């Protein structure tokens, strides 16, 4: 294969055609102080914007977001700035993090599903929850969860062993695998939990999220119904009931052991500054956040990884060779950090198809970004998908090349050229958990299996809070020994 487009934007050659090329071109660095916003050549009409908000918001982004450092636009009459230059991303998310806060439209959109947890809250309420949750994701505690990740991957491998040459939806399979990790590491005390029903409720509560987003931009009242609203509400009610059952079961259990799950740890956690503990409602909000964010995002990174590996057999062979050399008897907590290329494959999949493909903030006061004035209430949109494919930041930005994440290439790029977990003080608290989980599952499964599309296909990425392949990822399970090189 000499050329492949992995989705939107321009085509480029992948590592099979030019692995000797530099992985990332010298960065076109912008002086943040002097940058003014460009304007799109054409603005879509209100109906077009609303339609894309509901069906696939990424399709509504102006094409200039893949080239310009800063772009001034509007959404349904609301002014907004698309921010792509890493220096400006740093200015907004790090230097001015207290000015640019979670946008009210996105908070209204996500709030019904995730409450006022660590993802959706602002200000002091966010800060104390972050302080309280931080010890839960300490390195030693996350490493203690790696065996559960490996067990979930091995269970999937055993299931796949009985389905060789059969057609499966790899997206569903990865959702099931990562939920097995969630069930053991976060909800192991939940009595008689129906894992399939919980996974279905997560999908129900988030699948029609484009409608409340569009209605919020129009200023419609919160009570206004929309297609899928009753199903979403039922999903949310079921999930919150499951979380309360997990809390009650853990509270009734005696003591908290070293291998306690996330529910136990959050029940025990206290703010190191004030001693304050979370209420049950706040624990539920954060459990739902960790489950919705951690379960689906890692599953999608793995889904896209398997599809990309199916298109690049030499990269797949290189990954399998690494796993055979590093972990001939299986992945363990002791050898997982040595799976360097496996991690690069996962990172490159998250570059091309970032599970969290957009961040939105709004200004709490009049300020500037670069040389561009920003008025109070104005929205800042950080289009992660566009930053990860930006023509000034990446060599062949639409091509799959895991060597983009070789150490020397990483050092040559600014920090915010790659940000699948966000940036600044609000960077994803579960980042290490997600990376370790993704590497453990990918290494375990790719060593034995090489899923292949039944027909040549380029899946369409669809933004539904997370970046999913529209229609799933149907592939046929093949043993790795049958994969072509």
C-alpha positions in Angstrom: 0.0 0.0 0.0 1.6 3.2 -1.1 -1.0 5.7 -0.2 -3.9 5.9 2.1 -6.3 8.6 3.4 -7.4 8.0 6.9 -10.4 10.2 6.9 -10.8 13.9 6.2 -8.4 16.4 4.6 -5.5 15.8 2.3 -4.0 12.5 1.4 -0.5 11.5 2.3 1.9 8.5 2.1 2.2 6.3 5.1 5.2 4.7 6.7 5.1 1.8 4.2 5.9 4.3 1.4 8.4 6.5 3.2 9.4 5.4 6.7 12.8 7.1 6.2 11.2 10.5 6.0 11.2 12.8 9.0 8.2 11.9 11.2 7.2 15.5 11.8 8.2 18.5 9.8 9.9 21.5 11.6 7.0 23.2 13.4 5.7 26.4 12.0 5.9 28.3 15.3 3.7 31.3 15.7 4.5 34.2 18.0 1.4 34.1 20.2 1.6 37.7 21.0 1.2 38.8 17.3 -1.3 36.3 16.0 -4.6 37.7 14.6 -7.5 35.5 13.6 -8.1 34.6 10.0 -11.7 34.3 8.8 -13.3 31.5 6.8 -13.8 32.0 3.1 -17.4 30.9 3.6 -19.7 30.6 6.5 -22.5 28.0 6.4 -26.0 29.0 7.1 -27.8 28.5 10.4 -29.8 25.4 9.2 -26.6 23.8 7.9 -24.8 24.4 11.3 -27.8 23.0 13.2 -28.0 19.9 10.9 -24.3 19.2 11.4 -24.5 19.8 15.2 -27.2 17.0 15.3 -25.6 14.6 12.9 -21.8 15.1 13.0 -20.5 18.5 14.3 -17.0 17.8 12.9 -18.4 18.3 9.4 -19.4 21.8 10.2 -15.9 23.0 11.0 -14.5 25.5 8.4 -11.8 23.8 6.3 -9.3 26.5 7.3 -9.0 25.0 10.8 -6.6 22.5 9.3 -4.3 25.3 8.1 -4.7 28.6 10.2 -3.4 29.2 13.7 -6.5 31.1 14.8 -9.9 31.4 13.0 -12.8 33.7 13.9 -16.2 32.3 13.0 -19.7 32.0 14.5 -22.2 29.3 15.4 -25.9 30.1 15.2 -25.0 33.8 15.6 -22.7 33.2 18.6 -19.2 34.4 17.9 -16.4 31.9 18.4 -12.7 31.4 17.9 -11.2 28.2 16.6 -7.8 27.8 18.3 -5.2 25.6 16.6 -1.7 27.1 17.1 0.0 25.2 20.1 1.3 28.5 21.5 -2.3 29.9 21.6 -3.6 26.6 23.0 -1.0 26.9 25.8 -2.0 30.6 26.4 -5.7 29.7 26.7 -5.6 26.4 28.6 -2.6 27.0 30.8 -1.8 30.7 31.2 -5.4 31.9 31.2 -7.1 28.8 32.5 -9.0 30.8 35.1 -10.4 33.1 32.4 -11.3 30.5 29.8 -13.6 28.0 31.6 -16.0 25.2 30.7 -18.5 26.6 28.2 -22.1 26.9 29.5 -23.5 25.3 26.3 -21.3 22.2 26.7 -22.1 22.1 30.4 -25.8 22.2 29.7 -25.4 19.5 27.0 -23.4 17.1 29.2 -24.8 18.0 32.6 -27.9 15.8 32.5 -25.7 12.7 31.8 -22.7 13.5 33.9 -24.0 15.9 36.6 -21.5 18.3 38.3 -18.5 16.0 38.3 -14.9 16.7 37.6 -15.5 17.0 33.8 -18.4 19.5 33.8 -17.8 21.7 36.9 -15.9 25.0 37.1 -14.0 27.0 39.6 -13.8 26.1 43.3 -16.2 23.1 42.9 -13.9 21.6 40.2 -10.7 22.3 42.1 -11.7 20.5 45.3 -13.0 17.5 43.4 -9.8 17.3 41.4 -7.7 17.5 44.6 -9.8 14.7 46.2 -9.7 12.5 43.1 -6.0 12.9 42.3 -4.7 10.3 44.9 -7.2 7.7 43.4 -5.2 7.9 40.1 -1.7 7.8 41.8 0.8 5.8 39.8 1.0 2.9 42.3 -2.8 2.6 42.4 -3.1 2.6 38.6 -0.4 0.0 38.2 -2.3 -2.1 40.7 -5.2 -2.0 38.2 -3.1 -3.4 35.3 -3.8 -7.0 36.1 -7.5 -6.4 35.7 -6.8 -4.8 32.3 -4.8 -7.9 31.2 -7.5 -10.2 32.4 -10.1 -8.4 30.4 -8.0 -8.6 27.3 -7.3 -12.3 27.8 -11.0 -13.0 28.2 -11.7 -11.2 24.9 -8.8 -13.3 23.3 -10.4 -16.5 24.5 -13.8 -15.4 23.2 -12.3 -14.5 19.8 -10.5 -17.8 19.6 -14.0 -19.4 19.2 -15.0 -16.9 16.6 -12.1 -17.1 14.1 -13.1 -16.2 10.5 -16.4 -14.8 11.9 -17.6 -11.2 11.4 -17.7 -9.1 14.5 -18.1 -5.4 15.3 -14.7 -4.5 16.7 -16.1 -1.3 18.1 -18.6 -3.3 20.2 -16.0 -5.8 21.1 -13.7 -3.1 22.4 -16.5 -1.4 24.3 -17.2 -4.8 26.0 -13.6 -5.3 26.8 -13.0 -1.9 28.3 -16.3 -2.2 30.3 -15.0 -5.4 31.8 -12.1 -3.3 33.1 -14.4 -0.7 34.4 -16.6 -3.3 36.1 -13.6 -4.8 38.0 -11.6 -1.6 38.8 -14.5 0.7 39.5 -17.7 -1.2 40.3 -16.6 -4.6 41.6 -18.9 -4.2 44.6 -22.1 -3.6 42.6 -24.5 -6.5 43.3 -25.8 -8.4 40.3 -24.8 -5.7 37.8 -26.0 -6.4 34.3 -22.9 -5.4 32.3 -24.7 -5.4 28.9 -27.6 -3.3 30.2 -25.1 -0.8 31.8 -23.2 -0.5 28.5 -26.5 0.0 26.6 -27.6 2.7 29.1 -24.3 4.6 28.5 -25.0 4.6 24.8 -28.6 5.6 25.3 -27.7 8.5 27.5 -25.1 9.9 25.1 -26.2 8.9 21.6 -28.6 11.7 20.9 -26.4 14.4 22.5 -26.3 16.5 19.3 -29.9 17.5 19.9 -29.5 19.2 23.3 -26.3 20.9 21.9 -28.3 22.4 19.0 -31.2 23.4 21.2 -28.9 25.0 23.7 -27.3 27.1 20.9 -30.8 28.2 19.9 -31.6 29.2 23.5 -34.4 26.7 23.8 -35.6 25.9 27.4 -34.0 22.9 29.1 -37.3 21.0 29.4 -37.9 21.0 25.6 -38.0 17.3 24.4 -36.0 16.1 21.4 -35.7 12.8 19.5 -34.3 10.2 21.9 -34.8 12.4 25.0 -37.0 9.8 26.8 -34.5 7.0 26.0 -31.6 9.1 27.2 -33.5 10.0 30.5 -34.2 6.3 31.1 -30.6 5.4 30.5 -29.4 8.1 32.9 -31.9 6.9 35.6 -30.7 3.3 35.3 -27.0 4.3 35.5 -27.5 6.4 38.5 -29.3 3.6 40.2 -26.5 1.2 39.4 -23.9 3.6 40.8 -25.9 4.1 44.0 -26.1 0.3 44.4 -22.4 0.1 44.1 -21.9 2.8 46.7 -24.3 1.1 49.1 -22.6 -2.3 48.7 -19.2 -0.9 49.3 -20.3 1.1 52.3 -21.8 -2.1 53.8 -18.6 -4.1 53.2 -16.0 -4.2 55.9 -12.8 -2.3 55.3 -11.0 -1.2 52.1 -8.2 -3.4 50.9 -5.2 -2.5 48.9 -6.9 -3.7 45.7 -10.1 -1.8 46.4 -12.0 -0.5 43.4 -12.6 3.1 42.5 -15.9 3.3 44.4 -14.2 2.3 47.6 -11.3 4.7 47.1 -13.7 7.6 46.5 -15.8 6.7 49.6 -12.6 6.9 51.6 -11.0 9.9 49.9 -10.9 13.3 51.7 -9.8 16.7 50.5 -6.2 17.0 51.7 -6.8 20.7 52.4 -10.2 20.7 54.1 -10.9 17.0 55.0 -14.2 17.3 53.0 -15.6 14.1 51.5 -17.9 13.7 48.5 -21.6 13.1 48.9 -23.2 10.1 47.3 -24.5 12.3 44.5 -21.0 13.7 43.8 -19.5 10.3 43.8 -22.2 9.1 41.3 -21.4 12.2 39.1 -17.7 11.3 39.1 -18.2 7.5 38.6 -20.4 8.3 35.6 -17.7 10.7 34.3 -14.9 8.1 34.7 -17.1 5.4 33.2 -18.4 7.4 30.2 -15.1 9.0 29.5 -12.7 6.2 30.4 -14.7 3.3 29.0 -15.7 4.7 25.6 -12.6 6.7 24.8 -10.1 3.8 25.3 -12.4 1.5 23.4 -12.5 3.9 20.4 -8.7 4.3 20.4 -8.4 0.5 20.2 -11.1 0.3 17.5 -9.3 2.8 15.3 -6.0 1.1 16.1 -7.2 -2.3 14.8 -8.6 -0.7 11.6 -5.3 1.2 10.9 -3.2 -1.9 11.6 -5.4 -3.8 9.1 -4.4 -1.2 6.5 -0.7 -1.3 7.3 0.5 -4.9 7.7 4.1 -4.0 8.1 3.3 -1.9 11.2 1.1 -4.7 12.5 4.0 -7.2 12.0 6.4 -4.8 13.8 3.9 -4.6 16.7 3.6 -8.4 16.9 7.3 -8.8 16.8 7.7 -6.4 19.7 5.1 -8.2 21.8 6.8 -11.5 21.1 10.2 -10.1 22.2 9.0 -8.2 25.2 6.1 -10.3 26.5 6.5 -13.8 25.1 4.4 -15.2 27.9 1.9 -12.4 28.0 1.7 -8.8 29.1 2.5 -8.2 32.8 2.7 -5.0 34.9 6.5 -5.5 34.8 6.9 -5.5 31.0 4.1 -3.2 29.9 6.3 -0.1 29.8 8.7 -1.9 27.4 6.0 -2.1 24.7 7.2 1.1 23.2 6.0 0.6 19.5 2.6 -0.7 20.7 2.2 2.5 22.6 3.2 4.5 19.5 0.5 2.7 17.4 -2.1 3.6 20.0 -0.9 7.2 20.1 -1.0 7.5 16.4 -4.5 6.2 16.3 -5.5 8.8 18.9 -3.8 11.5 16.7 -5.7 10.6 13.6 -9.0 9.8 15.4 -8.9 11.5 18.8 -11.7 10.0 20.9 -12.3 13.4 22.5 -12.1 15.4 19.3 -13.0 18.9 20.6 -12.7 21.1 23.7 -14.9 24.1 24.2 -14.3 27.0 26.6 -15.8 30.5 27.1 -14.3 33.7 28.4 -15.4 35.0 31.8 -14.1 38.5 31.0 -12.9 40.6 28.1 -9.3 39.5 27.3 -7.0 38.7 24.4 -5.6 35.6 22.8 -2.5 36.3 20.9 -3.3 39.7 19.4 -7.0 38.9 19.0 -9.5 40.5 21.3 -11.9 38.1 23.0 -15.1 39.4 24.6 -16.7 38.1 27.7 -19.0 35.1 26.9 -17.2 34.3 23.6 -16.6 30.6 22.9 -13.2 29.2 22.2 -13.2 25.9 20.2 -10.1 23.7 20.3 -10.7 21.3 17.4 -8.4 18.5 18.5 -9.0 16.5 15.3 -7.8 19.5 13.2 -4.8 20.2 15.5 -3.7 16.6 15.1 -3.9 16.9 11.3 -2.7 20.5 11.0 -0.6 21.1 7.9 1.9 23.3 9.8 2.5 20.8 12.6 2.7 17.3 11.0 4.5 15.8 8.0 1.8 14.0 5.9 -0.8 14.9 8.5 -3.5 12.4 7.3 -1.1 9.4 7.0 -0.7 6.7 9.6 2.9 6.7 10.9 3.5 5.5 14.4 7.0 7.0 14.2 5.4 10.4 14.7 5.8 9.3 18.4 9.4 8.2 18.3 11.2 10.1 21.1 13.1 12.4 18.8 9.9 13.4 16.9 8.0 14.1 20.1 10.8 16.4 21.3 10.7 18.3 18.1 7.0 19.2 18.5 5.4 21.7 20.8 3.5 20.2 23.7 0.0 21.1 22.5 0.4 19.7 19.0 -0.9 16.4 20.4 -3.5 16.6 23.1 -6.0 13.6 23.1 -6.4 14.1 26.8 -6.7 17.9 26.8 -4.2 20.2 28.3 -3.5 22.6 31.2 -4.7 22.0 34.8 -7.8 20.2 33.4 -5.8 17.5 31.5 -7.6 14.2 31.9 -7.0 12.8 35.3 -7.2 9.2 34.0 -4.6 9.6 31.2 -2.2 7.1 32.6 -5.0 4.6 33.2 -6.2 4.9 29.6 -2.7 4.5 28.1 -1.8 1.5 30.2 -5.3 -0.1 29.5 -4.9 0.6 25.7 -1.4 -0.9 25.5 -2.4 -4.0 27.5 -5.4 -4.8 25.4 -3.8 -4.0 22.0 -0.7 -6.0 22.7 -2.7 -9.0 24.0 -5.1 -9.1 21.1 -2.9 -8.0 18.2 -0.4 -10.7 19.1 -2.9 -13.4 18.3 -5.5 -11.8 15.9 -5.4 -9.5 12.9 -9.0 -8.4 12.2 -9.6 -7.4 8.6 -12.4 -5.5 6.8 -14.5 -7.8 4.6 -14.4 -5.2 1.8 -12.1 -2.2 1.3 -13.5 0.6 3.4 -12.7 3.9 5.0 -14.9 4.3 8.1 -16.5 7.7 8.5 -15.7 9.3 11.8 -18.8 10.7 13.6 -18.5 13.0 16.5 -21.0 12.0 19.3 -19.1 13.6 22.2 -16.5 10.9 21.3 -15.3 10.2 17.7 -17.0 7.0 16.7 -16.9 5.1 13.4 -20.3 5.6 11.9 -22.1 2.2 11.8 -19.5 0.5 13.9 -16.4 -1.3 12.7 -17.4 -4.6 11.1 -14.3 -6.8 10.6 -13.6 -10.5 10.2 -11.4 -12.2 12.8 -8.3 -13.6 11.4 -5.4 -15.3 13.3 -2.3 -13.1 13.2 -0.4 -15.8 11.3 -2.7 -15.3 8.3 -2.0 -11.6 8.1 -0.3 -10.4 4.9 3.0 -8.5 5.0 
